[in-house]
């Protein structure tokens, strides 16, 4: 679910375009957007504080096979929330779940990992080594 929450809707749809269609589903709740309070902790383990609010969209579906899928995503993309919930339900199928994970979720996770590596490499290129600067004084 973390992979689906982080991936772009267009990337999820692209992975699903080569797959057989997901089972038909009915909406049980949503998609509906709302706000959640994001909390933080001083120093990572200190006293909690309210950092601010964040928009979240949630959706719950039941597919034709009886599985129930849930999704919470950042932002207001109701179609992405419904698609993620439909995938959540389909991944629960004992026959198709593992194959669906290998053909859809794994490539999305790999693409997210590569994008994260590219961002880290770009940030690393601008890193300044202050120890080196300190020893260069005349």
C-alpha positions in Angstrom: 0.0 0.0 0.0 2.9 2.3 0.6 4.0 1.8 -3.0 0.5 2.6 -4.3 0.3 5.7 -2.1 3.6 7.1 -3.3 3.2 6.2 -7.0 1.6 8.6 -9.5 -1.9 7.5 -10.8 -0.6 7.5 -14.4 2.2 5.1 -13.4 -0.3 2.7 -11.7 -2.6 2.9 -14.8 0.3 2.2 -17.1 1.2 -0.9 -15.2 -2.4 -2.1 -15.2 -2.9 -1.4 -18.9 -1.0 -4.6 -19.8 -2.8 -6.6 -17.2 -6.2 -8.2 -17.3 -8.8 -5.8 -15.9 -9.3 -5.7 -12.2 -12.6 -7.3 -11.0 -15.6 -5.1 -11.0 -16.2 -3.4 -7.6 -18.7 -1.4 -5.7 -17.9 1.6 -3.5 -18.5 1.1 0.2 -17.1 4.5 1.2 -15.8 7.4 -0.8 -13.7 8.4 -2.4 -13.8 11.3 0.0 -11.2 13.9 0.8 -10.6 15.4 4.2 -7.9 16.7 6.5 -5.7 14.9 9.0 -3.5 16.4 11.6 0.2 15.6 11.1 2.1 15.2 14.4 5.8 15.4 15.0 8.1 14.9 17.9 10.9 17.1 19.1 14.1 15.4 18.1 12.2 12.4 16.9 11.5 11.0 20.4 10.5 14.0 22.5 7.2 15.6 23.2 4.7 15.4 20.4 3.4 18.6 18.7 0.9 19.4 15.9 3.0 20.0 12.8 0.0 21.0 10.6 -2.9 19.6 8.5 -2.6 17.5 5.4 -5.3 16.6 2.8 -6.0 12.9 2.5 -8.4 11.0 0.3 -9.8 7.6 1.4 -11.8 5.0 -0.4 -13.2 1.5 0.5 -14.5 -0.9 -2.1 -15.8 -4.5 -2.3 -14.9 -6.4 -5.5 -16.9 -9.0 -7.3 -14.9 -11.8 -5.6 -15.9 -10.5 -2.1 -12.6 -9.0 -1.1 -12.7 -5.5 0.6 -10.0 -3.0 -0.2 -9.0 0.2 1.6 -6.8 3.1 0.5 -5.7 6.4 2.0 -3.6 8.6 -0.2 -2.1 12.1 0.2 -3.9 14.7 -1.8 -7.3 14.9 -3.4 -7.1 12.4 -6.3 -10.3 10.3 -5.8 -9.6 8.2 -8.9 -6.2 7.2 -7.5 -7.7 6.3 -4.1 -10.4 4.1 -5.8 -7.8 2.5 -8.0 -5.5 1.8 -5.0 -8.4 0.3 -3.0 -9.3 -1.9 -6.0 -5.7 -3.1 -6.1 -5.7 -3.7 -2.4 -8.8 -6.0 -2.7 -7.3 -7.8 -5.8 -4.0 -8.4 -4.0 -5.9 -10.3 -1.3 -7.0 -13.0 -3.9 -5.1 -16.2 -3.1 -4.9 -17.2 -6.8 -4.0 -13.8 -8.4 -2.5 -11.8 -5.6 1.1 -12.9 -5.9 1.2 -12.6 -9.6 -0.4 -9.1 -9.5 2.2 -8.0 -6.9 5.0 -9.2 -9.1 3.6 -7.6 -12.3 2.3 -4.3 -10.9 3.6 -3.5 -7.4 7.2 -4.6 -7.9 7.8 -2.5 -11.0 6.2 0.5 -9.3 8.4 0.0 -6.2 11.5 -0.3 -8.4 10.6 2.9 -10.3 10.1 4.7 -6.9 13.5 3.4 -5.7 15.3 4.6 -8.8 13.6 8.1 -8.5 14.7 8.3 -4.9 18.3 7.3 -5.8 18.3 10.0 -8.5 17.2 12.7 -6.0 19.8 11.5 -3.4 22.5 11.6 -6.1 21.5 15.1 -7.0 21.6 16.2 -3.4 24.9 14.5 -2.8 26.5 16.4 -5.7 25.8 19.7 -3.8 27.1 18.4 -0.4 29.9 20.5 1.2 32.5 18.8 3.4 33.1 21.4 6.1 36.0 19.4 7.6 37.9 19.9 4.3 37.1 23.6 4.3 38.4 24.0 7.9 41.7 22.4 7.0 42.2 24.6 3.9 42.8 27.8 5.9 46.1 29.5 5.5 
